[in-house]
Amino acid sequence: MKNHDPREQVRGLHQILTSDKKRVGFLFGAGTSFATGLNEIFVPAVAKMTSDIVQQVATHSPAHGLAIGDIKAELNVAGIAFNIESLLSSIESKRAVIGSGTLNGLDSKGFSALAKFVKEQVVKLVSIHDQLANVADRKKLSHSQFSNWIQKARRRFPAEIFTTNYDYLFEMALEGSGIPYFDGFSGGFEPFFCPEAVEDVDAYAHLVKLWKMHGSLGWSFRKGDQAVIRQHSQDTDAANTLIYPSHLKYNSSKKQPYVGLIDRLCTFLQQDDAVLITCGYSFGDSHINERIVTSLRRGANSHVVALYFDEVGNCSYGLSNETNVVRVMATQETGGKMSVYGRRHAVIGGQFGRWRLRDEPKKTESTRIDLYFDEDAAALSTAEGEQQGNEIWEGTGTFLLPDFRKLAGFLNDLSSSNGSPTAL
C-alpha cells in the first residue's frame, strides 16, 4: 500500500492558508455543529437526529409513525439515503400532489401536520444558541477559534464559508470576533435574500462570506411577494422555517437560496487559485457532490482538500472501501484535483494510501505534529527496522484534522504563531 506522509501534506496546507494569492473557502457540514468543543452543547449528528425525531413522531402519532415507515421503505427502494432532509423532501412532494386523496395513510392535512411536527423537533435540536447566553461559553466554541484565525489572517481575498448547517454557531463566532460578513441578505427590518449580490463575486469583496446552503433558523418564506426573509429567531414560526433543500427550490427562476448558493459554490471553485477545504461534511448531498466534480473539471487550477472523518468504529474506516463515494470522487472523477485526508488513509494525486511518517519526528517538532497527527505506539520488534530496545517505530497513526475541534485548534495555533512554518 502506498504511504502518504502527513507532515508533507500539512506543510502544503499551511502554505495554502498563509498564502495571500489563494482564494480559500470552507465547506462545513453537520460534524462541525457536533464538534463544538463544549461537551454538553452540540447539535446531534444527522443519523442521531433522524432516529430521535422518528421516535418522537411515532410517540406523538402512531399514524404519522407508520407513514414515516412507508416513506423510509420508498426511499430505500429508490436508493436515497433516509435522513431528516430526505424525509422532509418526501413529505413536501407528497403534500404538493396529493389533492383530496390519501398517501401512506395520510391526507393533505395529515402531511401538513407531520411536516410541522418534524420541523418543530428539528428547530428544538438545532437551537443550541439558547444555551450559549454566556459570552464566556461562546468564546470556548471551536467556531470561535476558527473565527479567531479569520480575524488575524491577513488575506487579499476574504474567506468564503459554505455550510449545510441550520444553527447560528458560525454567526455567533464571527460576530463575537467583530468580523463583518455578508450572508446573502439585505435590509434591516425584514432582511431579504438578494440573489443578484450572491451571483456577483465582486459584491462586498472585502467581506467574509457565509453561505448557508440548506437554509437556516430564522429564514422564512413571505408569501405576499415570494421573498425569502430573515427574522429574529424568537419571531420565527417553526412550520415556515426554511431548513432543507426541497423547499428552497420552489423558485429556481429567481435563483432563490438553494440554487443560488450552489451556483456560488461552483463559481468559487472555478476561480483561479481557489482551494475549498471541507470539514464535518460527509458528502451526503449528491447535488453538491456533482457540482463539486463538474466545477473541478472546469476550473483551471482549483483544488478541494477534504478533511474527511471516516471513522465508523475502532478499526473501521470508510475511506478503505473502494466504493466509498469520496474515494471514488478523488480517484476517478476529479483528475487529481481533490485530496482526501481521512483518519487512517488518504487519497492524494488520485492515489489511495495510508498515513505514515517518512521518518521519526525530532523532539523539536513533536509538539507541532501532535496538533494534527497521533502516532501509533511502537510495536514489539519481530523484524529489522529502526529500533529502540526491543521496539520498532512504524510511523503510522491517526490524522486529527478531520475533527473540527482539532482543525480549529490548528488554525488558532497558526494565527498565534503568525503563520511561521519553521516548526514544520
JOVEN-V934943 format. One record per helix or strand of 2 or more residues. SS is the DSSP state (2 for helix, 1 for strand). FROM is the first residue (numbers start at 1). TO is the last residue. If there is no record, write none. Layout:
BEGIN
ss	from	to
SS	FROM	TO
SS	FROM	TO
END
This chain:
BEGIN
ss	from	to
1	2	4
2	6	18
1	23	28
2	30	34
2	46	60
2	62	77
2	84	97
2	108	126
2	128	131
2	135	139
2	142	152
1	160	163
2	169	176
1	181	182
1	185	186
1	192	193
2	195	199
1	208	212
1	219	222
1	227	230
2	233	235
2	238	240
2	245	248
2	252	254
2	257	269
1	274	279
2	286	298
1	303	307
1	311	313
1	316	317
2	318	320
2	325	333
1	338	341
1	345	348
1	351	356
2	363	370
1	373	375
1	379	380
1	387	388
1	391	392
1	396	399
2	404	416
END
